[in-house]
């Protein structure tokens, strides 16, 4: 899910990802502080991560002609919730046509 989230955020590149129990340590580079903020937002919105906290974000000069920001953060992995299942043998009523619609 981290990879899917990175794909949806422009100008963010992960350089390190490690898991420690139910927490992730994430390091990366971004073209702007806004990109880092967008990445945090997308991690939270995914529903797979909680307590996403930035530890550090600083401008660096990996490539002197390009402004980039190195960042590190942590995120707690949200345990999956069990899917609701119906008891064996239970059945649902057949769907009904919408009121005023054609049947």
C-alpha positions as CSV (number, residue, x, y, z in Angstrom):
1,X,0.0,0.0,0.0
2,X,2.9,2.4,0.5
3,X,4.0,1.9,-3.1
4,X,0.4,2.6,-4.3
5,X,0.3,5.8,-2.2
6,X,3.7,7.0,-3.5
7,X,2.4,6.6,-7.1
8,X,-0.5,8.9,-6.4
9,X,1.7,11.8,-5.1
10,X,3.8,13.9,-7.5
11,X,7.5,14.3,-6.9
12,X,8.1,12.0,-3.9
13,X,10.8,9.3,-4.0
14,X,11.3,6.8,-1.2
15,X,14.9,6.0,-0.3
16,X,14.3,3.6,2.6
17,X,11.4,1.7,4.1
18,X,11.7,-0.5,7.1
19,X,9.2,-2.2,9.4
20,X,9.5,-2.4,13.1
21,X,6.6,-4.3,14.6
22,X,3.4,-2.5,13.5
23,X,5.3,0.7,12.6
24,X,7.0,1.8,9.4
25,X,10.1,4.0,9.3
26,X,10.1,5.9,5.9
27,X,12.8,8.1,4.4
28,X,12.7,9.8,1.1
29,X,13.2,12.8,-1.1
30,X,10.7,15.3,-2.4
31,X,10.7,18.2,-4.8
32,X,8.8,20.4,-2.3
33,X,7.5,20.5,1.3
34,X,4.0,20.4,-0.3
35,X,4.8,17.0,-1.8
36,X,5.8,15.7,1.6
37,X,2.5,17.0,3.1
38,X,0.5,15.4,0.2
39,X,2.2,12.1,0.9
40,X,1.3,12.2,4.6
41,X,-2.3,13.1,3.6
42,X,-2.5,10.2,1.2
43,X,-1.1,7.7,3.7
44,X,-3.8,8.8,6.2
45,X,-6.6,8.6,3.6
46,X,-5.6,5.1,2.6
47,X,-7.0,3.7,5.8
48,X,-4.0,1.4,6.1
49,X,-1.9,3.8,8.3
50,X,-2.4,5.8,11.4
51,X,-0.3,8.1,13.5
52,X,1.7,9.3,10.5
53,X,4.3,11.6,12.0
54,X,7.0,13.6,10.2
55,X,10.3,13.3,12.1
56,X,12.4,15.6,9.9
57,X,12.1,17.5,6.6
58,X,15.1,19.6,5.5
59,X,16.2,21.1,2.2
60,X,19.2,19.3,0.9
61,X,21.5,19.7,-2.1
62,X,21.8,16.3,-3.6
63,X,21.7,18.0,-7.0
64,X,22.8,21.6,-6.5
65,X,20.8,23.0,-9.4
66,X,17.5,21.4,-8.1
67,X,15.7,22.2,-4.8
68,X,14.9,18.9,-3.0
69,X,13.9,18.0,0.5
70,X,14.9,15.0,2.5
71,X,12.4,13.7,4.9
72,X,11.9,10.9,7.5
73,X,8.6,9.9,9.1
74,X,6.9,7.1,10.9
75,X,3.5,5.5,10.4
76,X,1.6,2.9,12.4
77,X,0.1,0.0,10.4
78,X,-3.6,-0.3,11.0
79,X,-4.6,-3.9,11.6
80,X,-7.1,-5.2,9.1
81,X,-10.6,-5.4,10.3
82,X,-12.4,-8.8,9.8
83,X,-14.9,-8.8,7.0
84,X,-18.5,-9.0,8.1
85,X,-19.9,-12.3,6.9
86,X,-23.4,-13.6,7.1
87,X,-24.1,-16.8,9.1
88,X,-24.2,-19.9,7.0
89,X,-27.6,-20.5,5.5
90,X,-28.7,-16.9,5.8
91,X,-30.1,-15.4,2.7
92,X,-30.9,-11.8,1.6
93,X,-34.2,-10.8,0.1
94,X,-34.0,-10.3,-3.7
95,X,-33.4,-6.7,-4.8
96,X,-36.5,-4.6,-5.4
97,X,-36.9,-2.3,-8.4
98,X,-36.5,1.4,-7.7
99,X,-39.8,3.3,-7.0
100,X,-41.1,4.9,-10.1
101,X,-38.7,2.9,-12.3
102,X,-39.3,0.3,-14.9
103,X,-39.2,-3.3,-13.9
